[in-house]
């Protein structure tokens, strides 16, 4: 049986903490016997989960000895990410890696792995909101802010929340095969697979709903996504020059007007793929892409998945939930 040790520190994200237990605990062989044993461990007997999402006090049944012989060690997200992990935890993670354990982080757990040095010189990801901070604090880590998860072989990181499920399913598939992973996904009402390279369901360029002076312009753009808008027309609406408009977008949103518009079109296409039965050709037209080939190209470039595969993932989830009821 594969042993999974999941770290619990004060401020742990409750969802991240329980995802490995839920997913690995659902994996079974053809005889129905469980394939994984999960141990919640930490340096303290009691921890309190992160307050923003519903604080509760939990007993931690295993101490640091749980790392001994663990096949997989999972470090969930903790908040705030800036709080340093105890030295005993960092040393324990390094020791587990040296002993051959797979080391996995969920969400801001990547900060703990980075502090241990296990991510030095490697690619890694975390929740998109925290990616800049991770890159700034640990320059030896190559942070990829838009992917669901990164598999470096022995050390793996993921974006958090639902991508933690994807990463656990990925590990199950890697160890026990696609059939076991698909059955585990079905038990958890999940699509069978989302590739790690698929983008997090955040915007591929900065997209702020407030806190900038371009809100009127961006609202107008979103109301006119079906039109083929030129940079000159956008500047005329904003009553400014193209150069000034470009400077303002770069300064306040970190991107150009054209790239912001393209990302908004992809976001709208995602919404339509999730919520309507429109064809890809119809969605391409309604989002201002023109021919569907343009939508497929830009959607694949920004979302790292085809429109058809994106829709199938959401459809599979909805079907599984309906069957469960």
C-alpha positions in Angstrom: 0.0 0.0 0.0 1.3 3.5 -0.9 1.7 5.8 2.1 0.8 9.5 1.8 1.8 11.9 4.5 0.0 15.3 4.5 1.5 18.2 6.4 -0.7 20.2 8.8 0.5 23.5 10.2 -1.4 26.4 11.8 -3.2 28.3 9.1 -3.5 25.3 6.7 -6.2 25.6 4.1 -8.9 23.1 5.1 -9.8 22.2 1.5 -6.1 21.7 0.5 -5.5 19.5 3.6 -8.4 17.1 2.9 -8.1 16.9 -0.9 -5.3 14.2 -0.8 -7.2 12.1 1.8 -10.3 12.3 -0.3 -8.8 11.5 -3.7 -6.1 9.0 -2.6 -8.6 7.4 -0.2 -11.0 6.9 -3.2 -8.5 4.9 -5.2 -9.0 1.2 -5.2 -7.6 -1.9 -7.0 -9.7 -4.3 -9.1 -10.5 -6.2 -5.9 -11.9 -3.1 -4.3 -9.1 -2.8 -1.7 -7.7 0.7 -1.0 -4.4 1.5 -2.7 -3.3 4.4 -0.4 -3.0 5.1 3.3 -3.1 8.7 4.2 -1.5 10.2 7.4 -2.1 13.8 8.5 1.1 14.8 10.3 2.9 17.8 11.8 5.1 19.1 14.5 2.1 20.1 16.8 -0.7 18.0 18.1 -3.4 20.6 17.2 -3.7 23.1 14.4 -6.2 25.7 13.5 -7.2 26.0 9.8 -7.1 29.3 7.9 -9.7 31.7 9.3 -11.0 33.3 6.1 -12.6 30.0 4.9 -14.0 28.9 8.1 -11.6 28.3 11.0 -11.7 25.1 12.9 -9.4 23.3 15.3 -8.1 19.9 14.2 -6.2 17.2 16.0 -3.1 16.0 14.1 -2.8 12.2 14.7 0.8 11.8 13.4 4.0 13.6 14.4 7.1 14.1 12.2 7.7 10.4 12.3 5.1 10.0 9.6 7.7 11.1 7.1 9.7 7.9 7.7 8.8 5.5 4.9 6.2 7.9 3.3 6.0 7.3 -0.5 4.3 10.7 -1.1 4.6 13.8 1.0 2.0 16.5 0.4 2.4 20.1 1.6 -1.0 21.9 1.4 -1.5 25.6 1.2 -1.1 27.7 4.3 -2.0 31.3 5.0 -0.3 33.7 5.1 2.3 32.3 2.8 4.9 34.6 4.3 5.0 32.8 7.7 8.1 30.6 7.7 7.7 26.9 8.3 9.5 25.4 11.4 13.0 24.3 10.7 12.1 20.7 11.7 9.5 20.7 8.8 12.0 22.0 6.2 14.7 19.5 7.3 12.1 16.7 7.3 11.0 17.5 3.7 14.6 17.5 2.5 15.3 14.2 4.3 12.2 12.7 2.8 13.2 13.7 -0.6 16.7 12.3 -0.1 15.1 9.0 1.0 13.2 8.9 -2.3 9.7 10.2 -1.3 7.8 12.2 -3.9 7.2 15.7 -2.6 4.1 17.5 -3.6 2.7 21.0 -2.9 -0.8 22.4 -3.2 -1.3 26.1 -3.7 0.9 28.2 -1.3 2.6 25.0 -0.1 5.1 25.8 -2.8 6.5 28.5 -0.5 7.4 25.9 2.0 9.0 23.7 -0.7 10.9 26.7 -2.0 12.1 27.6 1.5 13.5 24.1 1.9 15.5 24.5 -1.3 13.7 21.6 -3.1 12.6 23.9 -5.9 15.9 25.6 -6.6 16.6 25.6 -10.3 13.3 23.9 -11.0 9.9 24.9 -12.6 7.1 25.4 -10.1 3.6 26.9 -9.8 1.2 28.1 -7.2 -2.1 30.0 -7.1 -1.9 32.7 -9.7 -2.5 35.4 -7.0 0.7 34.4 -5.2 2.9 33.7 -8.2 4.6 37.1 -8.3 5.4 36.9 -4.5 6.8 33.4 -4.9 9.1 34.5 -7.8 10.2 37.6 -5.8 11.0 35.7 -2.6 12.7 32.7 -4.3 14.5 33.9 -7.5 16.1 30.5 -7.9 12.7 29.0 -8.7 11.3 29.3 -12.2 7.7 30.2 -11.5 5.0 29.3 -14.1 1.9 31.2 -13.0 -0.7 30.0 -15.5 -0.5 26.2 -15.4 -2.5 23.8 -13.3 0.5 21.8 -12.1 4.1 21.2 -12.8 5.6 17.6 -12.7 9.4 17.7 -12.2 9.5 14.0 -11.6 10.2 13.7 -7.8 8.9 17.1 -6.9 5.5 18.4 -8.1 3.6 21.6 -7.5 0.1 22.7 -8.3 -2.0 25.8 -8.3 -4.4 24.9 -5.5 -8.1 24.3 -5.0 -9.4 22.0 -7.8 -6.0 21.6 -9.3 -5.0 19.7 -6.2 -7.5 17.1 -7.3 -6.0 17.1 -10.8 -2.5 16.6 -9.4 -3.6 13.7 -7.1 -5.3 12.0 -10.1 -2.1 12.6 -12.1 -0.1 10.8 -9.5 -2.6 7.9 -9.3 -2.5 7.6 -13.1 1.3 7.6 -13.1 1.5 4.8 -10.5 -1.5 2.6 -11.2 -2.6 3.5 -14.7 -5.4 5.5 -16.5 -8.2 3.1 -15.6 -7.7 3.4 -11.9 -7.3 7.2 -12.2 -10.5 7.4 -14.2 -12.5 5.4 -11.8 -11.2 7.5 -8.9 -12.2 10.6 -10.8 -15.7 9.2 -11.3 -16.1 8.5 -7.6 -15.1 12.1 -6.9 -17.5 13.5 -9.6 -14.5 14.8 -11.6 -13.5 14.8 -15.3 -11.0 12.0 -15.7 -8.1 14.2 -16.6 -7.0 17.8 -17.1 -3.4 18.2 -18.3 -1.0 20.1 -16.1 -0.2 22.5 -18.9 -3.8 23.7 -19.0 -4.1 27.2 -17.6 -5.5 28.0 -14.3 -9.0 29.4 -14.7 -7.7 32.9 -14.1 -7.1 35.4 -16.8 -4.0 34.9 -18.9 -3.2 38.6 -18.6 -3.9 40.8 -15.6 -7.6 41.6 -15.4 -8.7 43.9 -12.6 -12.3 44.6 -11.9 -11.5 47.7 -9.9 -8.6 49.8 -8.8 -7.7 51.3 -12.1 -8.9 54.3 -14.2 -9.7 52.2 -17.3 -12.9 50.6 -16.0 -15.2 52.5 -18.4 -13.0 51.5 -21.4 -12.7 47.9 -20.4 -16.5 47.7 -19.8 -17.1 49.2 -23.2 -14.7 46.6 -24.7 -16.5 43.7 -23.1 -19.8 45.0 -24.4 -18.3 45.1 -27.9 -16.4 41.8 -28.1 -18.5 40.7 -31.1 -17.0 43.6 -33.1 -13.6 43.7 -34.9 -12.1 46.6 -32.9 -8.9 48.3 -34.0 -6.6 50.1 -31.6 -7.4 53.3 -33.3 -11.2 52.9 -32.6 -10.5 52.0 -29.0 -8.3 55.2 -28.6 -11.1 57.3 -30.2 -13.6 56.0 -27.7 -11.2 56.7 -24.9 -10.6 60.2 -26.3 -6.9 59.8 -26.3 -4.0 58.9 -28.6 -3.0 55.3 -29.3 0.4 55.9 -27.7 -1.2 57.3 -24.5 -3.8 54.5 -24.4 -1.1 51.9 -24.7 1.0 53.5 -21.9 -2.1 53.6 -19.6 -2.9 49.9 -20.2 0.7 48.8 -19.7 1.0 50.9 -16.5 -2.3 50.0 -14.9 -3.1 46.5 -16.3 0.4 45.2 -17.2 -0.5 44.5 -20.8 -1.4 46.2 -24.1 -4.9 47.0 -25.2 -4.8 44.4 -28.0 -3.7 41.7 -25.6 -6.3 42.6 -23.0 -8.9 42.5 -25.7 -7.7 39.1 -26.9 -7.8 37.7 -23.4 -11.3 39.1 -22.8 -12.4 37.3 -26.0 -11.0 34.0 -24.7 -12.7 34.5 -21.4 -16.0 35.1 -23.1 -15.5 32.0 -25.2 -14.8 30.0 -22.0 -18.1 31.2 -20.6 -20.0 30.3 -23.7 -18.4 26.9 -23.9 -19.4 26.2 -20.3 -22.9 27.5 -20.4 -24.3 27.2 -23.9 -24.7 24.7 -26.8 -23.4 27.1 -29.4 -21.0 25.6 -31.9 -17.4 26.6 -31.9 -18.1 28.6 -35.2 -20.9 30.5 -33.5 -18.8 31.2 -30.5 -15.9 32.5 -32.6 -18.3 34.9 -34.4 -19.9 36.1 -31.2 -16.6 36.7 -29.5 -15.1 38.7 -32.4 -12.6 36.1 -33.6 -14.1 35.8 -37.1 -13.2 32.3 -38.5 -13.2 29.5 -36.0 -9.6 28.8 -36.8 -8.7 32.1 -35.1 -10.6 31.0 -31.9 -8.9 27.6 -31.9 -5.5 29.1 -32.3 -5.8 31.8 -29.6 -7.8 29.6 -27.2 -5.1 26.9 -27.4 -2.3 29.5 -27.0 -3.8 31.1 -23.9 -5.8 28.3 -22.3 -3.4 25.5 -23.3 -6.4 23.3 -24.3 -8.7 23.1 -27.3 -12.2 24.6 -27.1 -13.7 21.1 -27.6 -11.6 19.6 -24.8 -12.5 22.6 -22.5 -16.2 22.1 -23.1 -15.9 18.3 -22.6 -14.3 18.8 -19.2 -17.2 20.9 -17.9 -19.8 18.6 -19.6 -18.3 15.5 -18.0 -18.4 17.2 -14.6 -22.1 18.2 -15.0 -23.0 14.7 -16.2 -21.3 13.1 -13.2 -23.1 15.4 -10.7 -26.4 14.7 -12.4 -25.9 11.0 -12.2 -24.9 11.3 -8.5 -28.3 12.8 -7.8 
